[in-house]
């Protein structure tokens, strides 16, 4: 099956996946004991819900790269995957996912996603972009550093630019208007329905 050409994230060479994992993980380790129930810019998701989502996403990666289908994995990673030590759960899942993508030839494999079969490179680019956007969400939720590395921002912006209104996917709010001279991070967030709100120390 051909890779989707409508609203999914574009496949790009040179995905900075390890850096995206590190950016999200840095913010996970900043979460205070009383912040796990705090709200985030993701509708209906607390800080714990957000970390759970990204941890679960990393848990899927080794399985899908080994050729498993969504049906074969089933509900194994449904619900809470963080347990009593969310930071340790994230760290283990991120490490396993990074190792899986580092296997020679991983980006050339066929991955069976819910909307069809795609290349490992396409899948890698998709999860990288998700990490970048949610690193900002997590920082917003905990009052942490929201300024993302420029290389990650440029990658994610290139990945989702050109797809128009992403709110039709159900995964994003409607785009936010920004000035023509807005910086890349502001434009990236605006495309995903988020508004960058500068504050001291960001």
PyMOL commands that place a pseudoatom at each C-alpha (Angstrom):
pseudoatom trace, name=CA, resn=UNK, resi=1, chain=A, elem=C, hetatm=0, pos=[0.000, 0.000, 0.000]
pseudoatom trace, name=CA, resn=UNK, resi=2, chain=A, elem=C, hetatm=0, pos=[1.314, 3.455, -0.869]
pseudoatom trace, name=CA, resn=UNK, resi=3, chain=A, elem=C, hetatm=0, pos=[2.125, 5.820, 1.949]
pseudoatom trace, name=CA, resn=UNK, resi=4, chain=A, elem=C, hetatm=0, pos=[-0.758, 8.219, 2.730]
pseudoatom trace, name=CA, resn=UNK, resi=5, chain=A, elem=C, hetatm=0, pos=[-0.609, 11.515, 0.870]
pseudoatom trace, name=CA, resn=UNK, resi=6, chain=A, elem=C, hetatm=0, pos=[-3.230, 13.526, 2.747]
pseudoatom trace, name=CA, resn=UNK, resi=7, chain=A, elem=C, hetatm=0, pos=[-3.029, 14.508, 6.406]
pseudoatom trace, name=CA, resn=UNK, resi=8, chain=A, elem=C, hetatm=0, pos=[-0.301, 12.288, 7.821]
pseudoatom trace, name=CA, resn=UNK, resi=9, chain=A, elem=C, hetatm=0, pos=[3.164, 13.604, 8.571]
pseudoatom trace, name=CA, resn=UNK, resi=10, chain=A, elem=C, hetatm=0, pos=[5.621, 13.746, 5.717]
pseudoatom trace, name=CA, resn=UNK, resi=11, chain=A, elem=C, hetatm=0, pos=[8.653, 11.494, 5.613]
pseudoatom trace, name=CA, resn=UNK, resi=12, chain=A, elem=C, hetatm=0, pos=[11.915, 13.432, 5.714]
pseudoatom trace, name=CA, resn=UNK, resi=13, chain=A, elem=C, hetatm=0, pos=[15.520, 12.243, 5.757]
pseudoatom trace, name=CA, resn=UNK, resi=14, chain=A, elem=C, hetatm=0, pos=[17.732, 12.766, 8.770]
pseudoatom trace, name=CA, resn=UNK, resi=15, chain=A, elem=C, hetatm=0, pos=[15.118, 12.579, 11.504]
pseudoatom trace, name=CA, resn=UNK, resi=16, chain=A, elem=C, hetatm=0, pos=[16.543, 13.936, 14.803]
pseudoatom trace, name=CA, resn=UNK, resi=17, chain=A, elem=C, hetatm=0, pos=[14.715, 11.281, 16.807]
pseudoatom trace, name=CA, resn=UNK, resi=18, chain=A, elem=C, hetatm=0, pos=[17.296, 10.926, 19.623]
pseudoatom trace, name=CA, resn=UNK, resi=19, chain=A, elem=C, hetatm=0, pos=[17.253, 14.688, 20.192]
pseudoatom trace, name=CA, resn=UNK, resi=20, chain=A, elem=C, hetatm=0, pos=[13.448, 14.691, 20.277]
pseudoatom trace, name=CA, resn=UNK, resi=21, chain=A, elem=C, hetatm=0, pos=[13.475, 11.884, 22.849]
pseudoatom trace, name=CA, resn=UNK, resi=22, chain=A, elem=C, hetatm=0, pos=[15.981, 13.846, 24.906]
pseudoatom trace, name=CA, resn=UNK, resi=23, chain=A, elem=C, hetatm=0, pos=[13.926, 17.045, 24.745]
pseudoatom trace, name=CA, resn=UNK, resi=24, chain=A, elem=C, hetatm=0, pos=[10.792, 15.299, 25.959]
pseudoatom trace, name=CA, resn=UNK, resi=25, chain=A, elem=C, hetatm=0, pos=[12.683, 13.277, 28.554]
pseudoatom trace, name=CA, resn=UNK, resi=26, chain=A, elem=C, hetatm=0, pos=[14.325, 16.396, 29.957]
pseudoatom trace, name=CA, resn=UNK, resi=27, chain=A, elem=C, hetatm=0, pos=[10.889, 17.815, 30.677]
pseudoatom trace, name=CA, resn=UNK, resi=28, chain=A, elem=C, hetatm=0, pos=[9.617, 14.533, 32.131]
pseudoatom trace, name=CA, resn=UNK, resi=29, chain=A, elem=C, hetatm=0, pos=[12.399, 14.690, 34.696]
pseudoatom trace, name=CA, resn=UNK, resi=30, chain=A, elem=C, hetatm=0, pos=[11.345, 18.231, 35.640]
pseudoatom trace, name=CA, resn=UNK, resi=31, chain=A, elem=C, hetatm=0, pos=[7.832, 17.194, 36.660]
pseudoatom trace, name=CA, resn=UNK, resi=32, chain=A, elem=C, hetatm=0, pos=[7.282, 17.939, 40.342]
pseudoatom trace, name=CA, resn=UNK, resi=33, chain=A, elem=C, hetatm=0, pos=[5.486, 15.511, 42.692]
pseudoatom trace, name=CA, resn=UNK, resi=34, chain=A, elem=C, hetatm=0, pos=[2.352, 17.630, 42.694]
pseudoatom trace, name=CA, resn=UNK, resi=35, chain=A, elem=C, hetatm=0, pos=[2.247, 18.299, 38.944]
pseudoatom trace, name=CA, resn=UNK, resi=36, chain=A, elem=C, hetatm=0, pos=[1.166, 14.964, 37.501]
pseudoatom trace, name=CA, resn=UNK, resi=37, chain=A, elem=C, hetatm=0, pos=[-2.511, 15.951, 37.597]
pseudoatom trace, name=CA, resn=UNK, resi=38, chain=A, elem=C, hetatm=0, pos=[-1.906, 19.437, 36.180]
pseudoatom trace, name=CA, resn=UNK, resi=39, chain=A, elem=C, hetatm=0, pos=[-3.652, 20.318, 32.898]
pseudoatom trace, name=CA, resn=UNK, resi=40, chain=A, elem=C, hetatm=0, pos=[-1.801, 20.613, 29.593]
pseudoatom trace, name=CA, resn=UNK, resi=41, chain=A, elem=C, hetatm=0, pos=[-2.621, 22.318, 26.285]
pseudoatom trace, name=CA, resn=UNK, resi=42, chain=A, elem=C, hetatm=0, pos=[-3.897, 18.919, 25.074]
pseudoatom trace, name=CA, resn=UNK, resi=43, chain=A, elem=C, hetatm=0, pos=[-7.641, 18.871, 25.685]
pseudoatom trace, name=CA, resn=UNK, resi=44, chain=A, elem=C, hetatm=0, pos=[-8.633, 16.494, 28.499]
pseudoatom trace, name=CA, resn=UNK, resi=45, chain=A, elem=C, hetatm=0, pos=[-5.028, 15.380, 29.108]
pseudoatom trace, name=CA, resn=UNK, resi=46, chain=A, elem=C, hetatm=0, pos=[-3.243, 15.926, 32.392]
pseudoatom trace, name=CA, resn=UNK, resi=47, chain=A, elem=C, hetatm=0, pos=[0.544, 15.885, 32.626]
pseudoatom trace, name=CA, resn=UNK, resi=48, chain=A, elem=C, hetatm=0, pos=[0.374, 12.192, 33.509]
pseudoatom trace, name=CA, resn=UNK, resi=49, chain=A, elem=C, hetatm=0, pos=[-1.964, 11.485, 30.584]
pseudoatom trace, name=CA, resn=UNK, resi=50, chain=A, elem=C, hetatm=0, pos=[0.451, 13.216, 28.220]
pseudoatom trace, name=CA, resn=UNK, resi=51, chain=A, elem=C, hetatm=0, pos=[3.503, 11.324, 29.475]
pseudoatom trace, name=CA, resn=UNK, resi=52, chain=A, elem=C, hetatm=0, pos=[1.491, 8.106, 29.379]
pseudoatom trace, name=CA, resn=UNK, resi=53, chain=A, elem=C, hetatm=0, pos=[0.585, 8.764, 25.736]
pseudoatom trace, name=CA, resn=UNK, resi=54, chain=A, elem=C, hetatm=0, pos=[4.179, 9.348, 24.660]
pseudoatom trace, name=CA, resn=UNK, resi=55, chain=A, elem=C, hetatm=0, pos=[5.455, 6.406, 26.712]
pseudoatom trace, name=CA, resn=UNK, resi=56, chain=A, elem=C, hetatm=0, pos=[2.870, 4.146, 25.124]
pseudoatom trace, name=CA, resn=UNK, resi=57, chain=A, elem=C, hetatm=0, pos=[3.843, 5.446, 21.696]
pseudoatom trace, name=CA, resn=UNK, resi=58, chain=A, elem=C, hetatm=0, pos=[7.451, 4.415, 22.323]
pseudoatom trace, name=CA, resn=UNK, resi=59, chain=A, elem=C, hetatm=0, pos=[6.340, 0.973, 23.546]
pseudoatom trace, name=CA, resn=UNK, resi=60, chain=A, elem=C, hetatm=0, pos=[4.639, 0.356, 20.201]
pseudoatom trace, name=CA, resn=UNK, resi=61, chain=A, elem=C, hetatm=0, pos=[7.793, 1.086, 18.205]
pseudoatom trace, name=CA, resn=UNK, resi=62, chain=A, elem=C, hetatm=0, pos=[9.807, -2.131, 18.725]
pseudoatom trace, name=CA, resn=UNK, resi=63, chain=A, elem=C, hetatm=0, pos=[6.718, -4.246, 18.088]
pseudoatom trace, name=CA, resn=UNK, resi=64, chain=A, elem=C, hetatm=0, pos=[5.731, -2.443, 14.897]
pseudoatom trace, name=CA, resn=UNK, resi=65, chain=A, elem=C, hetatm=0, pos=[9.287, -2.453, 13.558]
pseudoatom trace, name=CA, resn=UNK, resi=66, chain=A, elem=C, hetatm=0, pos=[9.338, -6.224, 14.025]
pseudoatom trace, name=CA, resn=UNK, resi=67, chain=A, elem=C, hetatm=0, pos=[6.344, -6.466, 11.694]
pseudoatom trace, name=CA, resn=UNK, resi=68, chain=A, elem=C, hetatm=0, pos=[3.485, -6.759, 14.166]
pseudoatom trace, name=CA, resn=UNK, resi=69, chain=A, elem=C, hetatm=0, pos=[0.100, -5.401, 13.151]
pseudoatom trace, name=CA, resn=UNK, resi=70, chain=A, elem=C, hetatm=0, pos=[-2.186, -3.236, 15.250]
pseudoatom trace, name=CA, resn=UNK, resi=71, chain=A, elem=C, hetatm=0, pos=[-4.519, -6.189, 15.678]
pseudoatom trace, name=CA, resn=UNK, resi=72, chain=A, elem=C, hetatm=0, pos=[-1.712, -8.485, 16.825]
pseudoatom trace, name=CA, resn=UNK, resi=73, chain=A, elem=C, hetatm=0, pos=[-0.578, -6.024, 19.481]
pseudoatom trace, name=CA, resn=UNK, resi=74, chain=A, elem=C, hetatm=0, pos=[-4.168, -5.468, 20.533]
pseudoatom trace, name=CA, resn=UNK, resi=75, chain=A, elem=C, hetatm=0, pos=[-4.697, -3.751, 23.859]
pseudoatom trace, name=CA, resn=UNK, resi=76, chain=A, elem=C, hetatm=0, pos=[-1.300, -4.585, 25.339]
pseudoatom trace, name=CA, resn=UNK, resi=77, chain=A, elem=C, hetatm=0, pos=[-0.371, -0.926, 25.704]
pseudoatom trace, name=CA, resn=UNK, resi=78, chain=A, elem=C, hetatm=0, pos=[-3.810, 0.446, 26.482]
pseudoatom trace, name=CA, resn=UNK, resi=79, chain=A, elem=C, hetatm=0, pos=[-4.525, 2.242, 29.725]
pseudoatom trace, name=CA, resn=UNK, resi=80, chain=A, elem=C, hetatm=0, pos=[-1.849, 3.229, 32.202]
pseudoatom trace, name=CA, resn=UNK, resi=81, chain=A, elem=C, hetatm=0, pos=[1.676, 2.188, 31.212]
pseudoatom trace, name=CA, resn=UNK, resi=82, chain=A, elem=C, hetatm=0, pos=[3.484, 4.385, 33.760]
pseudoatom trace, name=CA, resn=UNK, resi=83, chain=A, elem=C, hetatm=0, pos=[2.840, 2.449, 36.954]
pseudoatom trace, name=CA, resn=UNK, resi=84, chain=A, elem=C, hetatm=0, pos=[4.314, 3.668, 40.222]
pseudoatom trace, name=CA, resn=UNK, resi=85, chain=A, elem=C, hetatm=0, pos=[7.433, 5.191, 38.653]
pseudoatom trace, name=CA, resn=UNK, resi=86, chain=A, elem=C, hetatm=0, pos=[6.460, 7.228, 35.585]
pseudoatom trace, name=CA, resn=UNK, resi=87, chain=A, elem=C, hetatm=0, pos=[9.965, 8.564, 34.975]
pseudoatom trace, name=CA, resn=UNK, resi=88, chain=A, elem=C, hetatm=0, pos=[11.459, 5.075, 34.967]
pseudoatom trace, name=CA, resn=UNK, resi=89, chain=A, elem=C, hetatm=0, pos=[8.669, 3.826, 32.685]
pseudoatom trace, name=CA, resn=UNK, resi=90, chain=A, elem=C, hetatm=0, pos=[9.324, 6.633, 30.217]
pseudoatom trace, name=CA, resn=UNK, resi=91, chain=A, elem=C, hetatm=0, pos=[13.082, 6.109, 30.328]
pseudoatom trace, name=CA, resn=UNK, resi=92, chain=A, elem=C, hetatm=0, pos=[12.809, 2.375, 29.662]
pseudoatom trace, name=CA, resn=UNK, resi=93, chain=A, elem=C, hetatm=0, pos=[10.325, 2.789, 26.814]
pseudoatom trace, name=CA, resn=UNK, resi=94, chain=A, elem=C, hetatm=0, pos=[12.356, 5.565, 25.194]
pseudoatom trace, name=CA, resn=UNK, resi=95, chain=A, elem=C, hetatm=0, pos=[15.539, 3.518, 25.403]
pseudoatom trace, name=CA, resn=UNK, resi=96, chain=A, elem=C, hetatm=0, pos=[13.945, 0.457, 23.836]
pseudoatom trace, name=CA, resn=UNK, resi=97, chain=A, elem=C, hetatm=0, pos=[12.408, 2.523, 21.033]
pseudoatom trace, name=CA, resn=UNK, resi=98, chain=A, elem=C, hetatm=0, pos=[15.668, 4.285, 20.267]
pseudoatom trace, name=CA, resn=UNK, resi=99, chain=A, elem=C, hetatm=0, pos=[17.466, 0.931, 20.153]
pseudoatom trace, name=CA, resn=UNK, resi=100, chain=A, elem=C, hetatm=0, pos=[14.835, -0.464, 17.770]
pseudoatom trace, name=CA, resn=UNK, resi=101, chain=A, elem=C, hetatm=0, pos=[15.231, 2.414, 15.325]
pseudoatom trace, name=CA, resn=UNK, resi=102, chain=A, elem=C, hetatm=0, pos=[19.040, 2.112, 15.541]
pseudoatom trace, name=CA, resn=UNK, resi=103, chain=A, elem=C, hetatm=0, pos=[18.990, -1.421, 14.114]
pseudoatom trace, name=CA, resn=UNK, resi=104, chain=A, elem=C, hetatm=0, pos=[20.499, -1.283, 10.596]
pseudoatom trace, name=CA, resn=UNK, resi=105, chain=A, elem=C, hetatm=0, pos=[17.769, -1.246, 7.971]
pseudoatom trace, name=CA, resn=UNK, resi=106, chain=A, elem=C, hetatm=0, pos=[14.999, -0.229, 10.375]
pseudoatom trace, name=CA, resn=UNK, resi=107, chain=A, elem=C, hetatm=0, pos=[13.968, 2.774, 8.305]
pseudoatom trace, name=CA, resn=UNK, resi=108, chain=A, elem=C, hetatm=0, pos=[13.517, 0.567, 5.260]
pseudoatom trace, name=CA, resn=UNK, resi=109, chain=A, elem=C, hetatm=0, pos=[11.112, -1.833, 6.934]
pseudoatom trace, name=CA, resn=UNK, resi=110, chain=A, elem=C, hetatm=0, pos=[7.376, -1.868, 6.276]
pseudoatom trace, name=CA, resn=UNK, resi=111, chain=A, elem=C, hetatm=0, pos=[5.362, -0.728, 9.282]
pseudoatom trace, name=CA, resn=UNK, resi=112, chain=A, elem=C, hetatm=0, pos=[1.680, -1.617, 9.602]
pseudoatom trace, name=CA, resn=UNK, resi=113, chain=A, elem=C, hetatm=0, pos=[-0.122, 1.423, 11.025]
pseudoatom trace, name=CA, resn=UNK, resi=114, chain=A, elem=C, hetatm=0, pos=[-3.837, 1.906, 11.541]
pseudoatom trace, name=CA, resn=UNK, resi=115, chain=A, elem=C, hetatm=0, pos=[-4.255, 3.852, 8.273]
pseudoatom trace, name=CA, resn=UNK, resi=116, chain=A, elem=C, hetatm=0, pos=[-2.062, 1.603, 6.127]
pseudoatom trace, name=CA, resn=UNK, resi=117, chain=A, elem=C, hetatm=0, pos=[1.454, 0.377, 5.497]
pseudoatom trace, name=CA, resn=UNK, resi=118, chain=A, elem=C, hetatm=0, pos=[4.298, 2.902, 5.569]
pseudoatom trace, name=CA, resn=UNK, resi=119, chain=A, elem=C, hetatm=0, pos=[8.085, 2.800, 5.595]
pseudoatom trace, name=CA, resn=UNK, resi=120, chain=A, elem=C, hetatm=0, pos=[10.094, 2.763, 8.794]
pseudoatom trace, name=CA, resn=UNK, resi=121, chain=A, elem=C, hetatm=0, pos=[11.452, 6.193, 7.812]
pseudoatom trace, name=CA, resn=UNK, resi=122, chain=A, elem=C, hetatm=0, pos=[7.953, 7.611, 7.499]
pseudoatom trace, name=CA, resn=UNK, resi=123, chain=A, elem=C, hetatm=0, pos=[7.046, 6.166, 10.903]
pseudoatom trace, name=CA, resn=UNK, resi=124, chain=A, elem=C, hetatm=0, pos=[10.256, 7.520, 12.444]
pseudoatom trace, name=CA, resn=UNK, resi=125, chain=A, elem=C, hetatm=0, pos=[9.528, 11.006, 11.143]
pseudoatom trace, name=CA, resn=UNK, resi=126, chain=A, elem=C, hetatm=0, pos=[5.974, 10.822, 12.448]
pseudoatom trace, name=CA, resn=UNK, resi=127, chain=A, elem=C, hetatm=0, pos=[6.909, 9.884, 16.002]
pseudoatom trace, name=CA, resn=UNK, resi=128, chain=A, elem=C, hetatm=0, pos=[9.742, 12.423, 16.015]
pseudoatom trace, name=CA, resn=UNK, resi=129, chain=A, elem=C, hetatm=0, pos=[7.364, 15.254, 15.164]
pseudoatom trace, name=CA, resn=UNK, resi=130, chain=A, elem=C, hetatm=0, pos=[4.906, 14.077, 17.798]
pseudoatom trace, name=CA, resn=UNK, resi=131, chain=A, elem=C, hetatm=0, pos=[7.635, 14.202, 20.420]
pseudoatom trace, name=CA, resn=UNK, resi=132, chain=A, elem=C, hetatm=0, pos=[8.625, 17.736, 19.443]
pseudoatom trace, name=CA, resn=UNK, resi=133, chain=A, elem=C, hetatm=0, pos=[5.110, 19.135, 19.689]
pseudoatom trace, name=CA, resn=UNK, resi=134, chain=A, elem=C, hetatm=0, pos=[4.331, 17.339, 22.935]
pseudoatom trace, name=CA, resn=UNK, resi=135, chain=A, elem=C, hetatm=0, pos=[7.596, 18.445, 24.522]
pseudoatom trace, name=CA, resn=UNK, resi=136, chain=A, elem=C, hetatm=0, pos=[6.174, 21.966, 24.308]
pseudoatom trace, name=CA, resn=UNK, resi=137, chain=A, elem=C, hetatm=0, pos=[2.824, 20.778, 25.687]
pseudoatom trace, name=CA, resn=UNK, resi=138, chain=A, elem=C, hetatm=0, pos=[4.532, 19.154, 28.657]
pseudoatom trace, name=CA, resn=UNK, resi=139, chain=A, elem=C, hetatm=0, pos=[6.616, 22.255, 29.354]
pseudoatom trace, name=CA, resn=UNK, resi=140, chain=A, elem=C, hetatm=0, pos=[3.475, 24.376, 29.296]
pseudoatom trace, name=CA, resn=UNK, resi=141, chain=A, elem=C, hetatm=0, pos=[1.771, 22.016, 31.716]
pseudoatom trace, name=CA, resn=UNK, resi=142, chain=A, elem=C, hetatm=0, pos=[4.568, 22.123, 34.297]
pseudoatom trace, name=CA, resn=UNK, resi=143, chain=A, elem=C, hetatm=0, pos=[5.804, 25.672, 33.782]
pseudoatom trace, name=CA, resn=UNK, resi=144, chain=A, elem=C, hetatm=0, pos=[9.086, 24.361, 32.380]
pseudoatom trace, name=CA, resn=UNK, resi=145, chain=A, elem=C, hetatm=0, pos=[11.284, 25.498, 29.481]
pseudoatom trace, name=CA, resn=UNK, resi=146, chain=A, elem=C, hetatm=0, pos=[9.119, 25.810, 26.382]
pseudoatom trace, name=CA, resn=UNK, resi=147, chain=A, elem=C, hetatm=0, pos=[11.816, 27.041, 24.005]
pseudoatom trace, name=CA, resn=UNK, resi=148, chain=A, elem=C, hetatm=0, pos=[12.667, 24.004, 21.873]
pseudoatom trace, name=CA, resn=UNK, resi=149, chain=A, elem=C, hetatm=0, pos=[15.960, 23.337, 20.042]
pseudoatom trace, name=CA, resn=UNK, resi=150, chain=A, elem=C, hetatm=0, pos=[15.929, 25.112, 16.687]
pseudoatom trace, name=CA, resn=UNK, resi=151, chain=A, elem=C, hetatm=0, pos=[16.788, 21.971, 14.743]
pseudoatom trace, name=CA, resn=UNK, resi=152, chain=A, elem=C, hetatm=0, pos=[13.815, 20.099, 16.177]
pseudoatom trace, name=CA, resn=UNK, resi=153, chain=A, elem=C, hetatm=0, pos=[11.476, 22.984, 15.458]
pseudoatom trace, name=CA, resn=UNK, resi=154, chain=A, elem=C, hetatm=0, pos=[12.695, 23.266, 11.867]
pseudoatom trace, name=CA, resn=UNK, resi=155, chain=A, elem=C, hetatm=0, pos=[12.270, 19.545, 11.329]
pseudoatom trace, name=CA, resn=UNK, resi=156, chain=A, elem=C, hetatm=0, pos=[8.741, 19.420, 12.739]
pseudoatom trace, name=CA, resn=UNK, resi=157, chain=A, elem=C, hetatm=0, pos=[7.700, 22.558, 10.872]
pseudoatom trace, name=CA, resn=UNK, resi=158, chain=A, elem=C, hetatm=0, pos=[8.915, 21.103, 7.588]
pseudoatom trace, name=CA, resn=UNK, resi=159, chain=A, elem=C, hetatm=0, pos=[7.125, 17.837, 8.350]
pseudoatom trace, name=CA, resn=UNK, resi=160, chain=A, elem=C, hetatm=0, pos=[3.677, 19.343, 8.803]
pseudoatom trace, name=CA, resn=UNK, resi=161, chain=A, elem=C, hetatm=0, pos=[3.816, 22.403, 6.542]
pseudoatom trace, name=CA, resn=UNK, resi=162, chain=A, elem=C, hetatm=0, pos=[1.820, 22.170, 3.373]
pseudoatom trace, name=CA, resn=UNK, resi=163, chain=A, elem=C, hetatm=0, pos=[-1.010, 20.062, 4.780]
pseudoatom trace, name=CA, resn=UNK, resi=164, chain=A, elem=C, hetatm=0, pos=[-3.388, 22.963, 5.376]
pseudoatom trace, name=CA, resn=UNK, resi=165, chain=A, elem=C, hetatm=0, pos=[-5.868, 22.754, 8.248]
pseudoatom trace, name=CA, resn=UNK, resi=166, chain=A, elem=C, hetatm=0, pos=[-4.804, 19.763, 10.341]
pseudoatom trace, name=CA, resn=UNK, resi=167, chain=A, elem=C, hetatm=0, pos=[-7.847, 20.042, 12.602]
pseudoatom trace, name=CA, resn=UNK, resi=168, chain=A, elem=C, hetatm=0, pos=[-9.699, 17.747, 10.228]
pseudoatom trace, name=CA, resn=UNK, resi=169, chain=A, elem=C, hetatm=0, pos=[-7.639, 14.831, 11.526]
pseudoatom trace, name=CA, resn=UNK, resi=170, chain=A, elem=C, hetatm=0, pos=[-9.190, 15.175, 14.970]
pseudoatom trace, name=CA, resn=UNK, resi=171, chain=A, elem=C, hetatm=0, pos=[-5.718, 15.312, 16.518]
pseudoatom trace, name=CA, resn=UNK, resi=172, chain=A, elem=C, hetatm=0, pos=[-5.234, 19.091, 16.307]
pseudoatom trace, name=CA, resn=UNK, resi=173, chain=A, elem=C, hetatm=0, pos=[-7.188, 22.221, 17.125]
pseudoatom trace, name=CA, resn=UNK, resi=174, chain=A, elem=C, hetatm=0, pos=[-7.789, 24.708, 14.287]
pseudoatom trace, name=CA, resn=UNK, resi=175, chain=A, elem=C, hetatm=0, pos=[-4.693, 26.704, 13.240]
pseudoatom trace, name=CA, resn=UNK, resi=176, chain=A, elem=C, hetatm=0, pos=[-3.963, 29.928, 15.096]
pseudoatom trace, name=CA, resn=UNK, resi=177, chain=A, elem=C, hetatm=0, pos=[-3.263, 33.036, 12.976]
pseudoatom trace, name=CA, resn=UNK, resi=178, chain=A, elem=C, hetatm=0, pos=[0.232, 34.488, 13.430]
pseudoatom trace, name=CA, resn=UNK, resi=179, chain=A, elem=C, hetatm=0, pos=[2.140, 37.368, 11.807]
pseudoatom trace, name=CA, resn=UNK, resi=180, chain=A, elem=C, hetatm=0, pos=[4.039, 36.658, 8.597]
pseudoatom trace, name=CA, resn=UNK, resi=181, chain=A, elem=C, hetatm=0, pos=[7.321, 37.319, 10.386]
pseudoatom trace, name=CA, resn=UNK, resi=182, chain=A, elem=C, hetatm=0, pos=[6.593, 34.935, 13.284]
pseudoatom trace, name=CA, resn=UNK, resi=183, chain=A, elem=C, hetatm=0, pos=[9.522, 32.774, 14.356]
pseudoatom trace, name=CA, resn=UNK, resi=184, chain=A, elem=C, hetatm=0, pos=[9.574, 29.051, 13.409]
pseudoatom trace, name=CA, resn=UNK, resi=185, chain=A, elem=C, hetatm=0, pos=[8.416, 27.778, 16.808]
pseudoatom trace, name=CA, resn=UNK, resi=186, chain=A, elem=C, hetatm=0, pos=[5.464, 30.158, 16.840]
pseudoatom trace, name=CA, resn=UNK, resi=187, chain=A, elem=C, hetatm=0, pos=[4.520, 29.054, 13.314]
pseudoatom trace, name=CA, resn=UNK, resi=188, chain=A, elem=C, hetatm=0, pos=[4.873, 25.361, 14.212]
pseudoatom trace, name=CA, resn=UNK, resi=189, chain=A, elem=C, hetatm=0, pos=[2.656, 25.681, 17.243]
pseudoatom trace, name=CA, resn=UNK, resi=190, chain=A, elem=C, hetatm=0, pos=[0.123, 27.775, 15.332]
pseudoatom trace, name=CA, resn=UNK, resi=191, chain=A, elem=C, hetatm=0, pos=[-0.247, 25.068, 12.681]
pseudoatom trace, name=CA, resn=UNK, resi=192, chain=A, elem=C, hetatm=0, pos=[-1.179, 22.626, 15.424]
pseudoatom trace, name=CA, resn=UNK, resi=193, chain=A, elem=C, hetatm=0, pos=[-3.661, 24.964, 17.097]
pseudoatom trace, name=CA, resn=UNK, resi=194, chain=A, elem=C, hetatm=0, pos=[-1.294, 26.131, 19.830]
pseudoatom trace, name=CA, resn=UNK, resi=195, chain=A, elem=C, hetatm=0, pos=[-0.252, 29.652, 20.773]
pseudoatom trace, name=CA, resn=UNK, resi=196, chain=A, elem=C, hetatm=0, pos=[3.254, 30.328, 22.047]
pseudoatom trace, name=CA, resn=UNK, resi=197, chain=A, elem=C, hetatm=0, pos=[2.936, 32.658, 25.037]
pseudoatom trace, name=CA, resn=UNK, resi=198, chain=A, elem=C, hetatm=0, pos=[6.330, 34.182, 25.879]
pseudoatom trace, name=CA, resn=UNK, resi=199, chain=A, elem=C, hetatm=0, pos=[7.217, 34.340, 29.536]
pseudoatom trace, name=CA, resn=UNK, resi=200, chain=A, elem=C, hetatm=0, pos=[10.390, 35.129, 31.411]
pseudoatom trace, name=CA, resn=UNK, resi=201, chain=A, elem=C, hetatm=0, pos=[12.859, 32.250, 31.470]
pseudoatom trace, name=CA, resn=UNK, resi=202, chain=A, elem=C, hetatm=0, pos=[11.269, 30.274, 28.645]
for i in range(1, 202): cmd.bond("trace and resi %d" % i, "trace and resi %d" % (i + 1))
show_as sticks, trace
zoom trace
